Each structure stands twice: as structure tokens, then as C-alpha cells.
């Protein structure tokens, strides 16, 4: 078993999720460096970003399910 349980079911989604991370951070007024190092990011800011991404993904899924009925 992998030490990281956050394996993407669709590996091709990595770029889209990364783009979403930067968009959400910008909307929240949180600056992220483009080099991928986020060691200076406050834990609460990382939580805001992750929570916002999760809410957005759930919203997209709900819209998709509503449209498929």
C-alpha cells in the first residue's frame, strides 16, 4: 500500500487540479509561488484552498449529475 492515500483515479486530472489550486488561491488573496514550494504557506490558508477546491468539485459533480437525469 502506498504511503500517500491521495492517489488520483484519473491521473490526467493533475494539471486541471493544479490550475484550480492557483485560481482558488488567487480568489482568496493567497499568493502561491509557481515553483511548487509552498513551505511558507500557513496551514489555515492551505485549508481554505483545499476546502474551496472541494466545494467547487462537489458543485461541478452535482451539476453534472443533475444534467444527466
CHARMM internal coordinates of N, CA and C (Angstrom, degrees):
IC EDIT
DIST 1 N 1 CA 1.4527
DIST 1 CA 1 C 1.5203
ANGL 1 N 1 CA 1 C 109.00
DIST 1 C 2 N 1.3048
ANGL 1 CA 1 C 2 N 115.34
DIHE 1 N 1 CA 1 C 2 N 140.42
DIST 2 N 2 CA 1.4521
ANGL 1 C 2 N 2 CA 121.87
DIHE 1 CA 1 C 2 N 2 CA -179.06
DIST 2 CA 2 C 1.5324
ANGL 2 N 2 CA 2 C 110.28
DIHE 1 C 2 N 2 CA 2 C -72.30
DIST 2 C 3 N 1.3310
ANGL 2 CA 2 C 3 N 115.83
DIHE 2 N 2 CA 2 C 3 N 147.84
DIST 3 N 3 CA 1.4544
ANGL 2 C 3 N 3 CA 120.18
DIHE 2 CA 2 C 3 N 3 CA 177.22
DIST 3 CA 3 C 1.5234
ANGL 3 N 3 CA 3 C 110.88
DIHE 2 C 3 N 3 CA 3 C -70.13
DIST 3 C 4 N 1.3290
ANGL 3 CA 3 C 4 N 117.25
DIHE 3 N 3 CA 3 C 4 N -25.22
DIST 4 N 4 CA 1.4543
ANGL 3 C 4 N 4 CA 122.55
DIHE 3 CA 3 C 4 N 4 CA 178.91
DIST 4 CA 4 C 1.5237
ANGL 4 N 4 CA 4 C 108.71
DIHE 3 C 4 N 4 CA 4 C -100.70
DIST 4 C 5 N 1.3179
ANGL 4 CA 4 C 5 N 117.20
DIHE 4 N 4 CA 4 C 5 N 114.97
DIST 5 N 5 CA 1.4604
ANGL 4 C 5 N 5 CA 120.64
DIHE 4 CA 4 C 5 N 5 CA -178.70
DIST 5 CA 5 C 1.5224
ANGL 5 N 5 CA 5 C 112.02
DIHE 4 C 5 N 5 CA 5 C -87.71
DIST 5 C 6 N 1.3295
ANGL 5 CA 5 C 6 N 117.73
DIHE 5 N 5 CA 5 C 6 N 1.48
DIST 6 N 6 CA 1.4569
ANGL 5 C 6 N 6 CA 121.87
DIHE 5 CA 5 C 6 N 6 CA -178.35
DIST 6 CA 6 C 1.5257
ANGL 6 N 6 CA 6 C 111.46
DIHE 5 C 6 N 6 CA 6 C -94.54
DIST 6 C 7 N 1.3186
ANGL 6 CA 6 C 7 N 116.34
DIHE 6 N 6 CA 6 C 7 N 51.83
DIST 7 N 7 CA 1.4551
ANGL 6 C 7 N 7 CA 119.89
DIHE 6 CA 6 C 7 N 7 CA 179.29
DIST 7 CA 7 C 1.5186
ANGL 7 N 7 CA 7 C 109.62
DIHE 6 C 7 N 7 CA 7 C -80.54
DIST 7 C 8 N 1.3356
ANGL 7 CA 7 C 8 N 115.95
DIHE 7 N 7 CA 7 C 8 N 133.74
DIST 8 N 8 CA 1.4512
ANGL 7 C 8 N 8 CA 120.41
DIHE 7 CA 7 C 8 N 8 CA 178.75
DIST 8 CA 8 C 1.5226
ANGL 8 N 8 CA 8 C 109.83
DIHE 7 C 8 N 8 CA 8 C -74.62
DIST 8 C 9 N 1.3199
ANGL 8 CA 8 C 9 N 115.40
DIHE 8 N 8 CA 8 C 9 N 134.77
DIST 9 N 9 CA 1.4562
ANGL 8 C 9 N 9 CA 119.54
DIHE 8 CA 8 C 9 N 9 CA 176.52
DIST 9 CA 9 C 1.5268
ANGL 9 N 9 CA 9 C 110.18
DIHE 8 C 9 N 9 CA 9 C -72.84
DIST 9 C 10 N 1.3324
ANGL 9 CA 9 C 10 N 116.15
DIHE 9 N 9 CA 9 C 10 N -28.42
DIST 10 N 10 CA 1.4642
ANGL 9 C 10 N 10 CA 121.81
DIHE 9 CA 9 C 10 N 10 CA 178.22
DIST 10 CA 10 C 1.5299
ANGL 10 N 10 CA 10 C 106.58
DIHE 9 C 10 N 10 CA 10 C -122.18
DIST 10 C 11 N 1.3353
ANGL 10 CA 10 C 11 N 117.61
DIHE 10 N 10 CA 10 C 11 N 93.45
DIST 11 N 11 CA 1.4618
ANGL 10 C 11 N 11 CA 120.44
DIHE 10 CA 10 C 11 N 11 CA -176.01
DIST 11 CA 11 C 1.5307
ANGL 11 N 11 CA 11 C 113.89
DIHE 10 C 11 N 11 CA 11 C -57.09
DIST 11 C 12 N 1.3299
ANGL 11 CA 11 C 12 N 117.17
DIHE 11 N 11 CA 11 C 12 N -25.86
DIST 12 N 12 CA 1.4598
ANGL 11 C 12 N 12 CA 120.42
DIHE 11 CA 11 C 12 N 12 CA 179.66
DIST 12 CA 12 C 1.5310
ANGL 12 N 12 CA 12 C 111.52
DIHE 11 C 12 N 12 CA 12 C -68.36
DIST 12 C 13 N 1.3173
ANGL 12 CA 12 C 13 N 118.01
DIHE 12 N 12 CA 12 C 13 N -11.61
DIST 13 N 13 CA 1.4646
ANGL 12 C 13 N 13 CA 121.86
DIHE 12 CA 12 C 13 N 13 CA -179.56
DIST 13 CA 13 C 1.5287
ANGL 13 N 13 CA 13 C 112.32
DIHE 12 C 13 N 13 CA 13 C -79.91
DIST 13 C 14 N 1.3033
ANGL 13 CA 13 C 14 N 118.66
DIHE 13 N 13 CA 13 C 14 N -6.38
DIST 14 N 14 CA 1.4658
ANGL 13 C 14 N 14 CA 122.00
DIHE 13 CA 13 C 14 N 14 CA -176.39
DIST 14 CA 14 C 1.5195
ANGL 14 N 14 CA 14 C 111.95
DIHE 13 C 14 N 14 CA 14 C -55.84
DIST 14 C 15 N 1.3190
ANGL 14 CA 14 C 15 N 117.45
DIHE 14 N 14 CA 14 C 15 N -48.59
DIST 15 N 15 CA 1.4650
ANGL 14 C 15 N 15 CA 120.91
DIHE 14 CA 14 C 15 N 15 CA -178.03
DIST 15 CA 15 C 1.5216
ANGL 15 N 15 CA 15 C 110.90
DIHE 14 C 15 N 15 CA 15 C -62.94
DIST 15 C 16 N 1.3230
ANGL 15 CA 15 C 16 N 117.48
DIHE 15 N 15 CA 15 C 16 N -41.90
DIST 16 N 16 CA 1.4615
ANGL 15 C 16 N 16 CA 120.90
DIHE 15 CA 15 C 16 N 16 CA 179.63
DIST 16 CA 16 C 1.5211
ANGL 16 N 16 CA 16 C 111.02
DIHE 15 C 16 N 16 CA 16 C -64.54
DIST 16 C 17 N 1.3294
ANGL 16 CA 16 C 17 N 117.52
DIHE 16 N 16 CA 16 C 17 N -41.20
DIST 17 N 17 CA 1.4629
ANGL 16 C 17 N 17 CA 120.86
DIHE 16 CA 16 C 17 N 17 CA 178.81
DIST 17 CA 17 C 1.5278
ANGL 17 N 17 CA 17 C 111.40
DIHE 16 C 17 N 17 CA 17 C -66.96
DIST 17 C 18 N 1.3311
ANGL 17 CA 17 C 18 N 117.24
DIHE 17 N 17 CA 17 C 18 N -38.81
DIST 18 N 18 CA 1.4579
ANGL 17 C 18 N 18 CA 120.42
DIHE 17 CA 17 C 18 N 18 CA 176.57
DIST 18 CA 18 C 1.5260
ANGL 18 N 18 CA 18 C 110.50
DIHE 17 C 18 N 18 CA 18 C -62.63
DIST 18 C 19 N 1.3271
ANGL 18 CA 18 C 19 N 116.59
DIHE 18 N 18 CA 18 C 19 N -44.06
DIST 19 N 19 CA 1.4650
ANGL 18 C 19 N 19 CA 120.91
DIHE 18 CA 18 C 19 N 19 CA 179.00
DIST 19 CA 19 C 1.5261
ANGL 19 N 19 CA 19 C 109.93
DIHE 18 C 19 N 19 CA 19 C -61.45
DIST 19 C 20 N 1.3307
ANGL 19 CA 19 C 20 N 116.55
DIHE 19 N 19 CA 19 C 20 N -42.68
DIST 20 N 20 CA 1.4595
ANGL 19 C 20 N 20 CA 121.04
DIHE 19 CA 19 C 20 N 20 CA 179.24
DIST 20 CA 20 C 1.5190
ANGL 20 N 20 CA 20 C 110.49
DIHE 19 C 20 N 20 CA 20 C -62.49
DIST 20 C 21 N 1.3260
ANGL 20 CA 20 C 21 N 117.32
DIHE 20 N 20 CA 20 C 21 N -38.31
DIST 21 N 21 CA 1.4613
ANGL 20 C 21 N 21 CA 121.83
DIHE 20 CA 20 C 21 N 21 CA 179.46
DIST 21 CA 21 C 1.5293
ANGL 21 N 21 CA 21 C 110.28
DIHE 20 C 21 N 21 CA 21 C -59.31
DIST 21 C 22 N 1.3168
ANGL 21 CA 21 C 22 N 117.06
DIHE 21 N 21 CA 21 C 22 N -46.19
DIST 22 N 22 CA 1.4624
ANGL 21 C 22 N 22 CA 120.79
DIHE 21 CA 21 C 22 N 22 CA -179.18
DIST 22 CA 22 C 1.5310
ANGL 22 N 22 CA 22 C 111.55
DIHE 21 C 22 N 22 CA 22 C -68.92
DIST 22 C 23 N 1.3360
ANGL 22 CA 22 C 23 N 117.35
DIHE 22 N 22 CA 22 C 23 N -38.14
DIST 23 N 23 CA 1.4606
ANGL 22 C 23 N 23 CA 121.04
DIHE 22 CA 22 C 23 N 23 CA 178.56
DIST 23 CA 23 C 1.5278
ANGL 23 N 23 CA 23 C 110.96
DIHE 22 C 23 N 23 CA 23 C -64.03
DIST 23 C 24 N 1.3340
ANGL 23 CA 23 C 24 N 116.45
DIHE 23 N 23 CA 23 C 24 N -46.48
DIST 24 N 24 CA 1.4599
ANGL 23 C 24 N 24 CA 120.75
DIHE 23 CA 23 C 24 N 24 CA -179.18
DIST 24 CA 24 C 1.5299
ANGL 24 N 24 CA 24 C 109.88
DIHE 23 C 24 N 24 CA 24 C -64.45
DIST 24 C 25 N 1.3079
ANGL 24 CA 24 C 25 N 117.48
DIHE 24 N 24 CA 24 C 25 N -43.20
DIST 25 N 25 CA 1.4651
ANGL 24 C 25 N 25 CA 120.71
DIHE 24 CA 24 C 25 N 25 CA 179.40
DIST 25 CA 25 C 1.5247
ANGL 25 N 25 CA 25 C 110.07
DIHE 24 C 25 N 25 CA 25 C -59.94
DIST 25 C 26 N 1.3242
ANGL 25 CA 25 C 26 N 116.86
DIHE 25 N 25 CA 25 C 26 N -42.44
DIST 26 N 26 CA 1.4601
ANGL 25 C 26 N 26 CA 120.85
DIHE 25 CA 25 C 26 N 26 CA 179.72
DIST 26 CA 26 C 1.5318
ANGL 26 N 26 CA 26 C 110.22
DIHE 25 C 26 N 26 CA 26 C -64.28
DIST 26 C 27 N 1.3301
ANGL 26 CA 26 C 27 N 117.77
DIHE 26 N 26 CA 26 C 27 N -43.33
DIST 27 N 27 CA 1.4613
ANGL 26 C 27 N 27 CA 121.89
DIHE 26 CA 26 C 27 N 27 CA 177.97
DIST 27 CA 27 C 1.5230
ANGL 27 N 27 CA 27 C 111.32
DIHE 26 C 27 N 27 CA 27 C -60.25
DIST 27 C 28 N 1.3223
ANGL 27 CA 27 C 28 N 117.08
DIHE 27 N 27 CA 27 C 28 N -35.30
DIST 28 N 28 CA 1.4650
ANGL 27 C 28 N 28 CA 122.09
DIHE 27 CA 27 C 28 N 28 CA -179.45
DIST 28 CA 28 C 1.5268
ANGL 28 N 28 CA 28 C 112.63
DIHE 27 C 28 N 28 CA 28 C -84.36
DIST 28 C 29 N 1.3288
ANGL 28 CA 28 C 29 N 117.41
DIHE 28 N 28 CA 28 C 29 N -5.31
DIST 29 N 29 CA 1.4577
ANGL 28 C 29 N 29 CA 121.14
DIHE 28 CA 28 C 29 N 29 CA -178.86
DIST 29 CA 29 C 1.5190
ANGL 29 N 29 CA 29 C 113.54
DIHE 28 C 29 N 29 CA 29 C 77.49
DIST 29 C 30 N 1.3268
ANGL 29 CA 29 C 30 N 116.40
DIHE 29 N 29 CA 29 C 30 N 23.75
DIST 30 N 30 CA 1.4664
ANGL 29 C 30 N 30 CA 122.10
DIHE 29 CA 29 C 30 N 30 CA 179.72
DIST 30 CA 30 C 1.5225
ANGL 30 N 30 CA 30 C 107.74
DIHE 29 C 30 N 30 CA 30 C -104.31
DIST 30 C 31 N 1.3288
ANGL 30 CA 30 C 31 N 116.70
DIHE 30 N 30 CA 30 C 31 N 125.86
DIST 31 N 31 CA 1.4622
ANGL 30 C 31 N 31 CA 118.80
DIHE 30 CA 30 C 31 N 31 CA -178.39
DIST 31 CA 31 C 1.5240
ANGL 31 N 31 CA 31 C 110.84
DIHE 30 C 31 N 31 CA 31 C -91.00
DIST 31 C 32 N 1.3258
ANGL 31 CA 31 C 32 N 114.87
DIHE 31 N 31 CA 31 C 32 N 129.78
DIST 32 N 32 CA 1.4581
ANGL 31 C 32 N 32 CA 122.03
DIHE 31 CA 31 C 32 N 32 CA 175.83
DIST 32 CA 32 C 1.5203
ANGL 32 N 32 CA 32 C 108.17
DIHE 31 C 32 N 32 CA 32 C -115.35
DIST 32 C 33 N 1.3119
ANGL 32 CA 32 C 33 N 115.99
DIHE 32 N 32 CA 32 C 33 N 141.54
DIST 33 N 33 CA 1.4576
ANGL 32 C 33 N 33 CA 119.41
DIHE 32 CA 32 C 33 N 33 CA 176.90
DIST 33 CA 33 C 1.5264
ANGL 33 N 33 CA 33 C 109.13
DIHE 32 C 33 N 33 CA 33 C -79.84
DIST 33 C 34 N 1.3114
ANGL 33 CA 33 C 34 N 116.45
DIHE 33 N 33 CA 33 C 34 N 146.62
DIST 34 N 34 CA 1.4611
ANGL 33 C 34 N 34 CA 121.53
DIHE 33 CA 33 C 34 N 34 CA -178.94
DIST 34 CA 34 C 1.5213
ANGL 34 N 34 CA 34 C 112.70
DIHE 33 C 34 N 34 CA 34 C -77.47
DIST 34 C 35 N 1.3507
ANGL 34 CA 34 C 35 N 117.28
DIHE 34 N 34 CA 34 C 35 N -12.19
DIST 35 N 35 CA 1.4680
ANGL 34 C 35 N 35 CA 119.49
DIHE 34 CA 34 C 35 N 35 CA -177.60
DIST 35 CA 35 C 1.5274
ANGL 35 N 35 CA 35 C 113.06
DIHE 34 C 35 N 35 CA 35 C -79.34
DIST 35 C 36 N 1.3412
ANGL 35 CA 35 C 36 N 117.33
DIHE 35 N 35 CA 35 C 36 N -3.18
DIST 36 N 36 CA 1.4532
ANGL 35 C 36 N 36 CA 120.41
DIHE 35 CA 35 C 36 N 36 CA 176.93
DIST 36 CA 36 C 1.5186
ANGL 36 N 36 CA 36 C 114.45
DIHE 35 C 36 N 36 CA 36 C 91.74
DIST 36 C 37 N 1.3413
ANGL 36 CA 36 C 37 N 117.88
DIHE 36 N 36 CA 36 C 37 N -7.34
DIST 37 N 37 CA 1.4654
ANGL 36 C 37 N 37 CA 120.50
DIHE 36 CA 36 C 37 N 37 CA 178.69
DIST 37 CA 37 C 1.5212
ANGL 37 N 37 CA 37 C 108.48
DIHE 36 C 37 N 37 CA 37 C -88.02
DIST 37 C 38 N 1.3217
ANGL 37 CA 37 C 38 N 116.40
DIHE 37 N 37 CA 37 C 38 N 121.84
DIST 38 N 38 CA 1.4602
ANGL 37 C 38 N 38 CA 120.44
DIHE 37 CA 37 C 38 N 38 CA -179.79
DIST 38 CA 38 C 1.5233
ANGL 38 N 38 CA 38 C 111.07
DIHE 37 C 38 N 38 CA 38 C -126.32
DIST 38 C 39 N 1.3301
ANGL 38 CA 38 C 39 N 116.46
DIHE 38 N 38 CA 38 C 39 N 29.79
DIST 39 N 39 CA 1.4577
ANGL 38 C 39 N 39 CA 121.55
DIHE 38 CA 38 C 39 N 39 CA -178.81
DIST 39 CA 39 C 1.5109
ANGL 39 N 39 CA 39 C 113.48
DIHE 38 C 39 N 39 CA 39 C -66.35
DIST 39 C 40 N 1.3373
ANGL 39 CA 39 C 40 N 117.20
DIHE 39 N 39 CA 39 C 40 N -21.06
DIST 40 N 40 CA 1.4621
ANGL 39 C 40 N 40 CA 120.35
DIHE 39 CA 39 C 40 N 40 CA 179.93
DIST 40 CA 40 C 1.5309
ANGL 40 N 40 CA 40 C 112.02
DIHE 39 C 40 N 40 CA 40 C -91.21
DIST 40 C 41 N 1.3310
ANGL 40 CA 40 C 41 N 117.43
DIHE 40 N 40 CA 40 C 41 N 2.82
DIST 41 N 41 CA 1.4604
ANGL 40 C 41 N 41 CA 122.79
DIHE 40 CA 40 C 41 N 41 CA -178.73
DIST 41 CA 41 C 1.5252
ANGL 41 N 41 CA 41 C 109.98
DIHE 40 C 41 N 41 CA 41 C -79.07
DIST 41 C 42 N 1.3248
ANGL 41 CA 41 C 42 N 116.49
DIHE 41 N 41 CA 41 C 42 N 130.44
DIST 42 N 42 CA 1.4528
ANGL 41 C 42 N 42 CA 120.36
DIHE 41 CA 41 C 42 N 42 CA 177.56
DIST 42 CA 42 C 1.5276
ANGL 42 N 42 CA 42 C 109.77
DIHE 41 C 42 N 42 CA 42 C -67.21
DIST 42 C 43 N 1.3099
ANGL 42 CA 42 C 43 N 116.50
DIHE 42 N 42 CA 42 C 43 N 146.96
DIST 43 N 43 CA 1.4585
ANGL 42 C 43 N 43 CA 121.70
DIHE 42 CA 42 C 43 N 43 CA -179.66
DIST 43 CA 43 C 1.5244
ANGL 43 N 43 CA 43 C 111.05
DIHE 42 C 43 N 43 CA 43 C -59.09
DIST 43 C 44 N 1.3251
ANGL 43 CA 43 C 44 N 116.78
DIHE 43 N 43 CA 43 C 44 N -41.45
DIST 44 N 44 CA 1.4641
ANGL 43 C 44 N 44 CA 119.11
DIHE 43 CA 43 C 44 N 44 CA -179.70
DIST 44 CA 44 C 1.5203
ANGL 44 N 44 CA 44 C 111.12
DIHE 43 C 44 N 44 CA 44 C -65.18
DIST 44 C 45 N 1.3434
ANGL 44 CA 44 C 45 N 117.86
DIHE 44 N 44 CA 44 C 45 N -35.48
DIST 45 N 45 CA 1.4641
ANGL 44 C 45 N 45 CA 120.70
DIHE 44 CA 44 C 45 N 45 CA 177.61
DIST 45 CA 45 C 1.5232
ANGL 45 N 45 CA 45 C 110.88
DIHE 44 C 45 N 45 CA 45 C -67.12
DIST 45 C 46 N 1.3271
ANGL 45 CA 45 C 46 N 116.39
DIHE 45 N 45 CA 45 C 46 N -40.75
DIST 46 N 46 CA 1.4690
ANGL 45 C 46 N 46 CA 120.21
DIHE 45 CA 45 C 46 N 46 CA 176.91
DIST 46 CA 46 C 1.5268
ANGL 46 N 46 CA 46 C 109.51
DIHE 45 C 46 N 46 CA 46 C -62.35
DIST 46 C 47 N 1.3152
ANGL 46 CA 46 C 47 N 117.14
DIHE 46 N 46 CA 46 C 47 N -38.03
DIST 47 N 47 CA 1.4625
ANGL 46 C 47 N 47 CA 121.43
DIHE 46 CA 46 C 47 N 47 CA 177.51
DIST 47 CA 47 C 1.5141
ANGL 47 N 47 CA 47 C 112.17
DIHE 46 C 47 N 47 CA 47 C -65.37
DIST 47 C 48 N 1.3471
ANGL 47 CA 47 C 48 N 116.35
DIHE 47 N 47 CA 47 C 48 N -40.86
DIST 48 N 48 CA 1.4659
ANGL 47 C 48 N 48 CA 119.76
DIHE 47 CA 47 C 48 N 48 CA 177.24
DIST 48 CA 48 C 1.5165
ANGL 48 N 48 CA 48 C 110.54
DIHE 47 C 48 N 48 CA 48 C -60.98
DIST 48 C 49 N 1.3304
ANGL 48 CA 48 C 49 N 115.98
DIHE 48 N 48 CA 48 C 49 N -44.17
DIST 49 N 49 CA 1.4664
ANGL 48 C 49 N 49 CA 120.62
DIHE 48 CA 48 C 49 N 49 CA -179.08
DIST 49 CA 49 C 1.5252
ANGL 49 N 49 CA 49 C 109.81
DIHE 48 C 49 N 49 CA 49 C -64.12
DIST 49 C 50 N 1.3261
ANGL 49 CA 49 C 50 N 116.94
DIHE 49 N 49 CA 49 C 50 N -49.73
DIST 50 N 50 CA 1.4629
ANGL 49 C 50 N 50 CA 120.73
DIHE 49 CA 49 C 50 N 50 CA -179.03
DIST 50 CA 50 C 1.5156
ANGL 50 N 50 CA 50 C 112.61
DIHE 49 C 50 N 50 CA 50 C -62.01
DIST 50 C 51 N 1.3257
ANGL 50 CA 50 C 51 N 117.00
DIHE 50 N 50 CA 50 C 51 N -42.00
DIST 51 N 51 CA 1.4579
ANGL 50 C 51 N 51 CA 121.12
DIHE 50 CA 50 C 51 N 51 CA 178.69
DIST 51 CA 51 C 1.5188
ANGL 51 N 51 CA 51 C 111.92
DIHE 50 C 51 N 51 CA 51 C -64.38
DIST 51 C 52 N 1.3229
ANGL 51 CA 51 C 52 N 116.10
DIHE 51 N 51 CA 51 C 52 N -40.71
DIST 52 N 52 CA 1.4684
ANGL 51 C 52 N 52 CA 120.42
DIHE 51 CA 51 C 52 N 52 CA 179.18
DIST 52 CA 52 C 1.5186
ANGL 52 N 52 CA 52 C 111.16
DIHE 51 C 52 N 52 CA 52 C -66.89
DIST 52 C 53 N 1.3193
ANGL 52 CA 52 C 53 N 116.76
DIHE 52 N 52 CA 52 C 53 N -39.80
DIST 53 N 53 CA 1.4652
ANGL 52 C 53 N 53 CA 120.34
DIHE 52 CA 52 C 53 N 53 CA 177.77
DIST 53 CA 53 C 1.5272
ANGL 53 N 53 CA 53 C 109.28
DIHE 52 C 53 N 53 CA 53 C -63.76
DIST 53 C 54 N 1.3266
ANGL 53 CA 53 C 54 N 117.11
DIHE 53 N 53 CA 53 C 54 N -43.87
DIST 54 N 54 CA 1.4609
ANGL 53 C 54 N 54 CA 120.67
DIHE 53 CA 53 C 54 N 54 CA 179.92
DIST 54 CA 54 C 1.5209
ANGL 54 N 54 CA 54 C 110.86
DIHE 53 C 54 N 54 CA 54 C -61.47
DIST 54 C 55 N 1.3353
ANGL 54 CA 54 C 55 N 117.54
DIHE 54 N 54 CA 54 C 55 N -45.28
DIST 55 N 55 CA 1.4596
ANGL 54 C 55 N 55 CA 120.73
DIHE 54 CA 54 C 55 N 55 CA 178.46
DIST 55 CA 55 C 1.5246
ANGL 55 N 55 CA 55 C 110.81
DIHE 54 C 55 N 55 CA 55 C -60.00
DIST 55 C 56 N 1.3297
ANGL 55 CA 55 C 56 N 116.44
DIHE 55 N 55 CA 55 C 56 N -42.00
DIST 56 N 56 CA 1.4630
ANGL 55 C 56 N 56 CA 120.73
DIHE 55 CA 55 C 56 N 56 CA -179.02
DIST 56 CA 56 C 1.5288
ANGL 56 N 56 CA 56 C 110.60
DIHE 55 C 56 N 56 CA 56 C -66.26
DIST 56 C 57 N 1.3302
ANGL 56 CA 56 C 57 N 117.35
DIHE 56 N 56 CA 56 C 57 N -41.71
DIST 57 N 57 CA 1.4688
ANGL 56 C 57 N 57 CA 120.50
DIHE 56 CA 56 C 57 N 57 CA 179.23
DIST 57 CA 57 C 1.5283
ANGL 57 N 57 CA 57 C 111.36
DIHE 56 C 57 N 57 CA 57 C -65.49
DIST 57 C 58 N 1.3381
ANGL 57 CA 57 C 58 N 116.89
DIHE 57 N 57 CA 57 C 58 N -39.29
DIST 58 N 58 CA 1.4675
ANGL 57 C 58 N 58 CA 120.24
DIHE 57 CA 57 C 58 N 58 CA 177.20
DIST 58 CA 58 C 1.5276
ANGL 58 N 58 CA 58 C 109.79
DIHE 57 C 58 N 58 CA 58 C -64.38
DIST 58 C 59 N 1.3174
ANGL 58 CA 58 C 59 N 116.96
DIHE 58 N 58 CA 58 C 59 N -41.59
DIST 59 N 59 CA 1.4631
ANGL 58 C 59 N 59 CA 121.11
DIHE 58 CA 58 C 59 N 59 CA 178.95
DIST 59 CA 59 C 1.5306
ANGL 59 N 59 CA 59 C 110.74
DIHE 58 C 59 N 59 CA 59 C -61.87
DIST 59 C 60 N 1.3170
ANGL 59 CA 59 C 60 N 116.94
DIHE 59 N 59 CA 59 C 60 N -43.46
DIST 60 N 60 CA 1.4708
ANGL 59 C 60 N 60 CA 121.21
DIHE 59 CA 59 C 60 N 60 CA 178.40
DIST 60 CA 60 C 1.5207
ANGL 60 N 60 CA 60 C 110.01
DIHE 59 C 60 N 60 CA 60 C -62.59
DIST 60 C 61 N 1.3258
ANGL 60 CA 60 C 61 N 117.18
DIHE 60 N 60 CA 60 C 61 N -42.81
DIST 61 N 61 CA 1.4734
ANGL 60 C 61 N 61 CA 120.91
DIHE 60 CA 60 C 61 N 61 CA -179.98
DIST 61 CA 61 C 1.5224
ANGL 61 N 61 CA 61 C 110.78
DIHE 60 C 61 N 61 CA 61 C -65.34
DIST 61 C 62 N 1.3369
ANGL 61 CA 61 C 62 N 117.22
DIHE 61 N 61 CA 61 C 62 N -41.91
DIST 62 N 62 CA 1.4596
ANGL 61 C 62 N 62 CA 120.29
DIHE 61 CA 61 C 62 N 62 CA 179.07
DIST 62 CA 62 C 1.5174
ANGL 62 N 62 CA 62 C 111.01
DIHE 61 C 62 N 62 CA 62 C -62.87
DIST 62 C 63 N 1.3326
ANGL 62 CA 62 C 63 N 117.13
DIHE 62 N 62 CA 62 C 63 N -41.28
DIST 63 N 63 CA 1.4648
ANGL 62 C 63 N 63 CA 120.86
DIHE 62 CA 62 C 63 N 63 CA 178.77
DIST 63 CA 63 C 1.5149
ANGL 63 N 63 CA 63 C 110.42
DIHE 62 C 63 N 63 CA 63 C -65.30
DIST 63 C 64 N 1.3178
ANGL 63 CA 63 C 64 N 115.98
DIHE 63 N 63 CA 63 C 64 N -38.76
DIST 64 N 64 CA 1.4563
ANGL 63 C 64 N 64 CA 120.75
DIHE 63 CA 63 C 64 N 64 CA 179.63
DIST 64 CA 64 C 1.5249
ANGL 64 N 64 CA 64 C 110.85
DIHE 63 C 64 N 64 CA 64 C -65.05
DIST 64 C 65 N 1.3363
ANGL 64 CA 64 C 65 N 115.97
DIHE 64 N 64 CA 64 C 65 N -44.21
DIST 65 N 65 CA 1.4676
ANGL 64 C 65 N 65 CA 120.23
DIHE 64 CA 64 C 65 N 65 CA 179.25
DIST 65 CA 65 C 1.5319
ANGL 65 N 65 CA 65 C 111.19
DIHE 64 C 65 N 65 CA 65 C -66.53
DIST 65 C 66 N 1.3141
ANGL 65 CA 65 C 66 N 117.12
DIHE 65 N 65 CA 65 C 66 N -38.72
DIST 66 N 66 CA 1.4648
ANGL 65 C 66 N 66 CA 120.80
DIHE 65 CA 65 C 66 N 66 CA 179.97
DIST 66 CA 66 C 1.5260
ANGL 66 N 66 CA 66 C 110.36
DIHE 65 C 66 N 66 CA 66 C -66.37
DIST 66 C 67 N 1.3299
ANGL 66 CA 66 C 67 N 116.28
DIHE 66 N 66 CA 66 C 67 N -33.84
DIST 67 N 67 CA 1.4542
ANGL 66 C 67 N 67 CA 120.35
DIHE 66 CA 66 C 67 N 67 CA -179.87
DIST 67 CA 67 C 1.5143
ANGL 67 N 67 CA 67 C 113.53
DIHE 66 C 67 N 67 CA 67 C -76.94
DIST 67 C 68 N 1.3212
ANGL 67 CA 67 C 68 N 116.93
DIHE 67 N 67 CA 67 C 68 N -19.75
DIST 68 N 68 CA 1.4664
ANGL 67 C 68 N 68 CA 120.16
DIHE 67 CA 67 C 68 N 68 CA -177.19
DIST 68 CA 68 C 1.5137
ANGL 68 N 68 CA 68 C 112.88
DIHE 67 C 68 N 68 CA 68 C -89.94
DIST 68 C 69 N 1.3206
ANGL 68 CA 68 C 69 N 117.45
DIHE 68 N 68 CA 68 C 69 N -2.60
DIST 69 N 69 CA 1.4713
ANGL 68 C 69 N 69 CA 121.27
DIHE 68 CA 68 C 69 N 69 CA -179.08
DIST 69 CA 69 C 1.4972
ANGL 69 N 69 CA 69 C 111.71
DIHE 68 C 69 N 69 CA 69 C -84.42
END
COOR INIT
IC SEED 1 N 1 CA 1 C
IC BUILD
